[in-house]
Every structure is written in C-alpha cells, then in structure tokens.
Amino acid sequence: MGKVRYYGMALIETHKNLFLEECSRLTRLVLDCLQKLEKNPTDLDTIDRMVNAADVIRGGAKFLEDVDLELNSKMLIELFKGAQDVKDREKELKMMLGIFGRLVAKTHSEQILLEL
C-alpha cells in the first residue's frame, strides 16, 4: 500500500511541475501580449491570444491551488474578453502589466533558485 501512495504522490508532483512550467510560460506570454497591446491596442489576435492564455493559466492555477494566480487570470479574462480596442481599458491594461510583470519576475527568480 505504501508503494502505491508514494507512486500517486510522485505522479501528482510530476503533474504539478508540468503545470508550474506551463503557467510560467503562459504568464510570460500574457505579459508579452500586454506589452504589445500598449503599442497597438487594436490587435485582436494579441487580445485573443492573451485571453486564451489567461484561461489556461486559470485552470492550472486552480489545480496548483494558487488562489492569487487564479484570481489575477480571471480578472484579466473578464477585463479583456470581447475587447475590440484596449484603449478604452488603458487603466486596466497598466494594472495587468504590473501584476503579470511581478508574476513573471517572481517565477523567474524561483526558477533560478531551483537551478542552484
């Protein structure tokens, strides 16, 4: 019975690591999209890519039980879903840039610590 429990825990840990890597990659993608939207607020492809990435992040954050990341992703989705032009959401864009900028910096510093 102990081996089965260990295997299950190891499998969960493997999945958590995969979700962490994917959320980290997608968080950087969201930040890149937000920076692009600062320059071109009517880029529908970038808005769509950003909202889709945030939706995947929200699911991963739920699995990882990261409430803050889940809430930030949900907020981004609600703010920009269906947006045709981000100029109307300039204040929200700057807020999300700050939030996702800090998230990227945080995950980057955590990855450095893991590599040491």
C-alpha positions as CSV (number, residue, x, y, z in Angstrom):
1,M,0.0,0.0,0.0
2,G,2.9,2.4,0.8
3,K,4.4,2.0,-2.7
4,V,1.0,2.9,-4.3
5,R,0.7,6.0,-2.2
6,Y,4.2,7.1,-3.0
7,Y,3.7,6.5,-6.7
8,G,0.5,8.5,-6.5
9,M,2.2,11.4,-4.7
10,A,5.1,11.3,-7.2
11,L,2.7,11.4,-10.1
12,I,0.9,14.4,-8.6
13,E,4.3,16.1,-8.0
14,T,5.2,15.5,-11.7
15,H,1.9,17.0,-12.8
16,K,2.4,20.0,-10.5
17,N,5.8,20.6,-12.0
18,L,4.3,20.4,-15.5
19,F,1.5,22.8,-14.6
20,L,4.1,25.2,-13.0
21,E,6.2,25.2,-16.1
22,E,3.2,25.8,-18.3
23,C,1.8,28.5,-16.1
24,S,5.2,30.2,-16.0
25,R,5.5,30.1,-19.8
26,L,2.0,31.4,-20.3
27,T,2.4,34.1,-17.7
28,R,5.4,35.4,-19.8
29,L,3.2,35.2,-22.9
30,V,0.4,37.3,-21.2
31,L,3.0,39.9,-20.2
32,D,4.3,40.0,-23.8
33,C,0.8,40.4,-25.1
34,L,0.1,43.2,-22.7
35,Q,3.2,45.0,-23.8
36,K,2.2,44.6,-27.5
37,L,-1.2,46.0,-26.7
38,E,0.4,49.1,-25.2
39,K,1.8,49.8,-28.6
40,N,-1.1,48.5,-30.7
41,P,-4.4,48.5,-28.7
42,T,-6.5,47.2,-31.6
43,D,-4.5,44.0,-32.3
44,L,-7.4,41.4,-32.0
45,D,-5.0,38.4,-32.4
46,T,-3.0,39.6,-29.5
47,I,-6.1,40.2,-27.3
48,D,-7.4,36.7,-28.2
49,R,-4.0,35.0,-27.6
50,M,-3.8,36.8,-24.2
51,V,-7.3,35.9,-23.1
52,N,-6.8,32.2,-24.1
53,A,-3.5,32.0,-22.3
54,A,-5.1,33.5,-19.2
55,D,-7.9,30.9,-19.4
56,V,-5.3,28.1,-19.4
57,I,-3.4,29.8,-16.5
58,R,-6.6,30.0,-14.5
59,G,-7.2,26.2,-14.9
60,G,-3.6,25.4,-14.0
61,A,-3.7,27.8,-11.0
62,K,-6.8,26.0,-9.8
63,F,-5.0,22.7,-10.0
64,L,-2.0,24.2,-8.2
65,E,-4.3,25.8,-5.6
66,D,-2.7,29.2,-6.3
67,V,-5.6,31.4,-5.5
68,D,-3.8,34.7,-6.3
69,L,-2.8,33.5,-9.8
70,E,-6.3,32.1,-10.4
71,L,-7.9,35.4,-9.4
72,N,-5.5,37.5,-11.5
73,S,-6.1,35.4,-14.5
74,K,-9.9,35.5,-14.0
75,M,-9.7,39.3,-13.7
76,L,-7.7,39.6,-16.9
77,I,-10.2,37.4,-18.8
78,E,-13.1,39.4,-17.5
79,L,-11.4,42.7,-18.4
80,F,-10.4,41.9,-21.9
81,K,-12.7,39.2,-23.2
82,G,-14.6,40.5,-26.1
83,A,-12.5,43.7,-26.3
84,Q,-12.0,45.2,-29.7
85,D,-9.8,48.0,-28.6
86,V,-7.7,48.1,-25.5
87,K,-7.5,52.0,-25.5
88,D,-10.8,52.0,-23.6
89,R,-9.2,49.9,-20.9
90,E,-5.9,51.8,-20.5
91,K,-6.1,51.8,-16.7
92,E,-6.8,48.1,-16.6
93,L,-4.0,47.4,-19.1
94,K,-1.5,49.2,-16.8
95,M,-2.8,47.4,-13.8
96,M,-2.5,44.0,-15.5
97,L,1.0,44.9,-16.8
98,G,2.1,45.5,-13.2
99,I,0.5,42.3,-11.9
100,F,1.8,40.0,-14.6
101,G,5.2,41.8,-14.6
102,R,5.6,40.9,-11.0
103,L,4.4,37.3,-11.6
104,V,7.0,36.8,-14.3
105,A,9.7,38.3,-12.1
106,K,8.6,36.0,-9.2
107,T,8.6,32.8,-11.3
108,H,11.9,33.8,-12.9
109,S,13.6,34.2,-9.5
110,E,12.0,30.9,-8.3
111,Q,13.4,29.1,-11.3
112,I,16.9,30.5,-10.6
113,L,16.7,29.2,-7.0
114,L,15.6,25.8,-8.2
115,E,18.5,25.6,-10.6
116,L,21.0,26.3,-7.8
